[in-house]
């Protein structure tokens, strides 16, 4: 996918990183993220009655350090010895792209209105790819 469809790959990776960050910061429910937890992660101020709603901003250095300290900062694979991957939390340091934000919003819409598949109360990773493809179309 990285070679044949680089735009799809780039957005897919960005959305998956944010999905994992939200999973670690809010917790799982029925194997996924609760709808409102995902919406509140993407759009700050959504649950407030007063104030402006804003889209996801890059994490500050303090937020990033706190998240890294709370999780594993490096991942080592079993399949390829000595292969080390950086944490997906690094994605939070860069501003979210408009297409990734659209794909993340479409995940909510797809799960709530189109693909009424169990579990009803959670967004699972299988929602990422269809949302990315819609955002690119």
KEVOZA-481492 format. One line per 8 residues: number of its first residue (from 1); for each residue y, x negated, z of N, C-alpha, C. Coordinates in Angstrom, 3 decimals. Atoms other than C-alpha are relative to their C-alpha. Last residue first. Layout:
REM KEVOZA-481492
NUM	Y/X/Z/Y/X/Z/Y/X/Z | ...;
REM end
This chain:
REM KEVOZA-481492
137	-0.081/-0.863/1.197/10.261/12.683/-2.656/1.411/0.432/-0.320 | -0.250/0.844/1.178/10.607/9.810/-0.154/0.186/0.836/-1.261 | -1.316/0.624/-0.146/10.997/12.053/2.874/0.359/-0.846/-1.214 | -1.035/-1.009/0.234/8.069/14.219/1.755/1.385/-0.622/0.057 | 0.050/-0.333/1.434/5.782/11.170/1.449/1.042/1.072/-0.340 | -0.595/1.118/0.749/6.877/9.952/4.882/0.022/0.329/-1.489 | -1.447/-0.062/-0.214/6.133/13.358/6.410/0.726/-1.111/-0.759 | -0.579/-1.094/0.802/2.663/13.449/4.838/1.521/0.105/0.148;
129	0.069/0.239/1.445/1.949/9.949/6.215/0.547/1.159/-0.827 | -0.932/1.019/0.477/3.181/10.491/9.778/-0.008/-0.112/-1.525 | -1.192/-0.641/0.554/1.495/13.806/10.638/0.936/-1.015/-0.658 | 0.320/-0.456/1.355/-1.922/12.165/11.103/1.185/0.703/-0.663 | -0.343/0.978/1.040/-0.346/10.285/14.037/-0.348/0.465/-1.416 | 0.975/1.084/0.069/-0.534/13.386/16.241/0.374/-0.919/-1.164 | -0.092/0.611/1.323/2.277/15.761/17.200/-0.891/-1.231/0.025 | -0.232/1.435/0.141/1.301/17.804/20.237/0.064/-0.422/-1.466;
121	-1.139/0.453/-0.781/1.417/21.417/21.430/0.342/-1.471/-0.182 | -1.260/-0.628/0.392/-0.767/22.980/18.758/1.205/-0.625/0.670 | -0.571/-0.775/-1.094/-3.708/20.614/19.180/1.387/0.513/-0.388 | 0.145/0.402/-1.400/-5.029/21.816/16.861/0.209/-1.500/0.150 | 1.322/0.529/-0.304/-3.694/22.499/13.384/-0.036/-0.402/1.469 | 0.290/-0.505/-1.344/-0.716/24.659/12.496/-1.433/-0.347/0.388 | 1.370/0.410/-0.305/0.289/22.552/9.526/-0.343/0.379/1.437 | 0.857/0.057/1.179/3.369/24.301/8.150/-1.455/-0.260/0.366;
113	-0.125/-1.095/0.953/5.844/25.467/10.781/-1.025/0.015/-1.126 | -0.371/-1.299/-0.566/5.583/23.496/14.016/-0.112/1.150/-1.002 | 0.908/-0.373/-1.084/3.660/20.438/12.814/0.298/1.392/0.537 | 1.360/-0.197/0.500/5.413/20.160/9.480/-0.927/0.513/1.090 | 0.045/-1.204/0.823/8.846/20.703/10.995/-1.409/0.287/-0.502 | -0.190/-1.174/-0.867/8.376/18.139/13.742/-0.170/1.290/-0.802 | 1.223/-0.084/-0.811/6.962/15.558/11.338/0.069/1.198/0.931 | 0.985/-0.778/0.754/9.840/16.374/8.983/-1.334/0.096/0.732;
105	-0.367/-1.401/-0.147/12.259/15.118/11.643/-1.019/0.892/-0.711 | 0.304/-0.339/-1.391/10.405/11.792/11.753/0.379/1.442/0.309 | 1.458/-0.133/-0.129/10.413/11.603/7.964/-0.378/0.412/1.417 | 0.390/-1.233/0.685/14.171/12.274/7.906/-1.503/0.227/0.132 | -0.449/-1.093/-0.858/14.744/9.569/10.514/-0.351/1.351/-0.609 | 0.927/-0.052/-1.128/12.613/7.177/8.469/0.388/1.129/0.947 | 1.271/-0.575/0.479/14.598/8.048/5.344/-1.026/0.077/1.123 | -0.152/-1.441/0.217/17.921/7.510/7.129/-1.306/0.642/-0.453;
97	-0.441/-0.345/1.355/16.872/4.103/8.416/0.074/1.517/-0.142 | 0.996/-0.774/0.733/16.712/3.491/12.150/0.551/0.358/-1.379 | -0.370/-1.406/0.223/19.013/0.775/13.414/-1.058/0.700/-0.845 | -0.734/-0.180/1.248/17.170/-2.398/14.447/0.355/1.473/-0.176 | -1.223/0.796/-0.033/16.188/-3.265/18.019/0.838/0.158/-1.262 | -1.073/-0.751/-0.664/13.689/-0.411/18.234/1.312/-0.765/0.042 | -0.605/-0.929/0.961/11.440/-2.111/15.658/1.187/0.731/0.615 | -1.054/0.728/0.713/10.809/-4.957/18.124/0.711/0.905/-1.007;
89	-1.294/-0.264/-0.645/8.904/-2.453/20.283/1.145/-0.734/-0.694 | -0.714/-0.979/0.814/6.002/-2.641/17.788/1.360/0.328/0.590 | 0.020/-1.379/-0.452/4.960/-5.757/19.685/0.774/0.891/-0.964 | -1.087/-0.339/-0.914/4.497/-8.966/17.756/-0.098/1.481/0.353 | -0.995/-0.890/0.569/1.085/-9.627/16.304/1.091/0.235/1.020 | -0.883/-0.613/-0.989/-1.125/-12.588/17.147/1.036/0.845/-0.734 | -1.026/-0.732/0.718/-4.107/-13.687/15.083/0.822/0.775/1.026 | -1.304/0.667/-0.056/-5.976/-16.295/17.107/1.069/0.670/-0.857;
81	-0.390/0.764/-1.189/-9.378/-14.910/16.208/1.340/-0.709/-0.195 | -0.454/1.307/0.484/-9.430/-12.445/13.325/0.467/-0.795/1.217 | 0.622/0.255/1.304/-11.495/-9.366/14.197/0.392/-1.365/-0.580 | 1.355/0.506/-0.208/-10.687/-9.364/17.916/-0.606/-0.419/-1.343 | 1.124/-0.742/0.567/-6.990/-9.010/17.345/-1.320/-0.657/0.337 | 0.899/0.937/0.658/-4.314/-10.358/19.666/-1.213/0.783/-0.487 | 1.317/-0.556/0.189/-1.401/-8.117/20.590/-0.846/-0.996/-0.766 | 0.713/0.528/1.149/1.820/-9.455/22.028/-1.387/0.609/-0.056;
73	-0.979/0.443/0.982/4.420/-7.880/24.318/-0.654/-0.584/-1.246 | 0.437/1.309/0.472/1.895/-5.817/26.253/0.968/-0.441/-1.086 | 1.162/-0.068/0.884/3.783/-3.031/27.913/-0.472/-1.411/-0.315 | 0.883/-1.094/-0.408/6.182/-2.568/30.824/-1.258/0.090/-0.858 | 0.587/0.336/-1.301/7.829/-5.969/30.351/-1.009/1.045/0.448 | 0.943/1.101/0.216/8.353/-5.215/26.663/-0.690/-0.369/1.304 | 1.175/-0.519/0.708/9.916/-1.850/27.467/-1.053/-1.073/-0.205 | 0.725/-0.891/-0.909/12.266/-3.302/30.086/-1.272/0.542/-0.649;
65	0.692/0.843/-0.977/13.262/-6.166/27.794/-0.825/0.851/0.966 | 1.081/0.696/0.683/14.086/-3.723/24.983/-0.809/-0.837/0.992 | 1.050/-0.991/0.272/16.112/-1.475/27.252/-1.210/-0.666/-0.638 | 0.582/-0.368/-1.296/18.079/-4.494/28.555/-1.133/1.013/-0.179 | 0.870/1.095/-0.432/18.641/-5.875/25.040/-0.687/0.333/1.310 | -0.752/1.129/-0.533/19.987/-2.500/23.961/-0.986/-1.088/0.406 | 0.132/0.266/-1.432/17.845/-0.256/21.825/0.874/-1.184/0.394 | 0.800/1.181/-0.342/19.092/0.748/18.395/-0.025/-0.218/1.513;
57	-0.776/1.237/0.117/20.439/4.303/18.245/-0.909/-1.189/0.308 | 0.535/1.142/-0.724/18.359/7.418/17.578/0.817/-1.257/-0.278 | 1.325/0.480/0.377/20.456/10.213/16.166/-0.342/-1.262/0.782 | -0.066/1.180/0.862/23.333/11.835/17.988/-1.418/-0.459/-0.322 | 1.349/0.468/0.309/23.812/15.276/19.503/0.158/-1.184/-0.949 | 0.410/0.108/1.387/27.248/15.761/20.961/-1.445/-0.466/-0.105 | 0.037/1.323/0.609/28.167/16.986/24.370/-0.536/0.047/-1.413 | -1.333/0.515/0.282/27.455/20.011/26.501/-0.148/-1.372/-0.653;
49	-0.786/-1.154/0.446/24.304/22.112/26.694/1.399/-0.439/-0.415 | -1.229/-0.251/-0.761/22.169/19.004/26.828/0.735/1.201/-0.573 | 0.235/-0.960/-1.075/18.626/19.161/25.460/1.231/0.325/0.824 | 0.515/-1.246/0.557/19.512/17.539/22.130/-0.179/1.064/1.081 | -0.901/-1.086/-0.334/21.694/14.866/23.722/-0.469/1.348/-0.493 | -0.511/0.054/-1.366/19.876/12.013/22.010/0.985/1.137/0.218 | -1.362/-0.529/-0.036/18.106/12.966/18.794/0.474/0.082/1.440 | -0.713/0.185/1.262/14.954/11.024/17.943/1.472/0.362/0.073;
41	0.005/1.421/0.329/13.519/10.616/21.449/0.854/-0.257/-1.243 | -0.960/0.652/-0.891/14.572/14.146/22.409/0.062/-1.507/-0.229 | -1.348/-0.415/0.397/12.789/15.565/19.352/1.058/-0.688/0.862 | -0.293/0.644/1.278/9.628/13.548/20.092/1.417/0.339/-0.454 | -0.121/1.432/-0.316/9.588/14.614/23.761/0.366/-0.762/-1.271 | -1.331/0.256/-0.549/10.344/18.182/22.647/0.182/-1.461/0.391 | -1.066/-0.252/0.970/7.307/18.315/20.374/1.378/-0.358/0.542 | -0.525/-1.363/-0.087/4.916/16.738/22.865/1.182/0.141/-0.945;
33	-1.282/-0.092/-0.680/3.475/13.461/21.614/0.431/1.463/0.027 | -1.214/0.165/0.797/-0.179/13.070/20.715/1.242/0.084/0.863 | 0.152/1.028/1.015/-3.739/12.877/22.044/1.218/-0.225/-0.877 | 1.023/-0.423/0.966/-3.618/16.185/23.905/-0.118/-0.994/-1.148 | 0.497/-1.318/-0.376/-0.443/15.061/25.623/-0.925/0.440/-1.104 | 0.750/-0.811/0.956/0.518/11.408/25.548/-0.340/1.362/0.583 | 1.377/-0.360/-0.327/3.196/9.616/27.515/-0.617/0.895/-1.061 | 0.091/-1.387/-0.471/6.973/9.575/27.227/-1.407/0.419/0.408;
25	-1.079/-0.360/-0.910/7.841/5.879/26.937/-0.121/1.418/0.554 | -0.003/0.810/-1.229/4.553/4.619/25.524/1.057/0.446/0.988 | 1.255/-0.223/-0.725/4.138/7.451/23.020/-0.002/-0.767/1.321 | -0.129/-1.296/-0.673/7.801/7.262/22.027/-1.247/0.313/0.811 | -0.990/0.186/-1.069/7.399/3.567/21.268/0.146/1.293/0.788 | 0.656/0.725/-1.099/4.196/4.292/19.324/0.952/-0.241/1.169 | 0.988/-0.909/-0.586/5.913/6.952/17.189/-0.684/-0.667/1.190 | -0.736/-0.924/-0.868/8.852/4.615/16.655/-0.932/1.005/0.670;
17	-0.513/0.766/-1.150/6.505/1.928/15.352/0.745/0.915/0.965 | 1.106/0.263/-0.923/4.658/4.447/13.172/0.450/-0.786/1.229 | 0.303/-1.251/-0.708/7.951/5.631/11.651/-1.139/-0.209/1.005 | -1.119/-0.298/-0.895/9.020/2.086/10.752/-0.286/1.250/0.837 | 0.039/0.948/-1.111/5.597/1.212/9.309/1.100/0.307/1.019 | 1.195/-0.325/-0.787/5.508/4.358/7.150/-0.076/-0.901/1.232 | -0.352/-1.181/-0.795/9.074/3.690/5.992/-1.163/0.407/0.897 | -1.099/0.334/-0.911/8.241/0.158/4.858/0.348/1.178/0.914;
9	0.499/0.870/-1.060/4.868/1.092/3.369/1.085/-0.281/1.043 | 0.872/-0.832/-0.845/6.279/3.994/1.364/-0.477/-0.822/1.194 | -0.885/-0.924/-0.713/9.053/1.752/0.045/-0.796/0.889/0.945 | -0.697/0.652/-1.108/6.590/-1.049/-0.783/0.933/0.924/0.786 | -1.070/-0.942/-0.349/4.256/1.159/-2.846/0.800/-0.548/1.185 | -0.128/-1.047/1.010/1.737/-1.008/-4.693/1.151/0.967/0.257 | -0.264/0.558/1.318/2.057/-4.242/-2.699/0.306/1.084/-1.025 | -1.162/0.884/-0.098/2.371/-2.863/0.831/0.407/-0.542/-1.366;
1	-1.185/-0.831/0.000/0.000/0.000/0.000/1.254/-0.880/0.000;
REM end
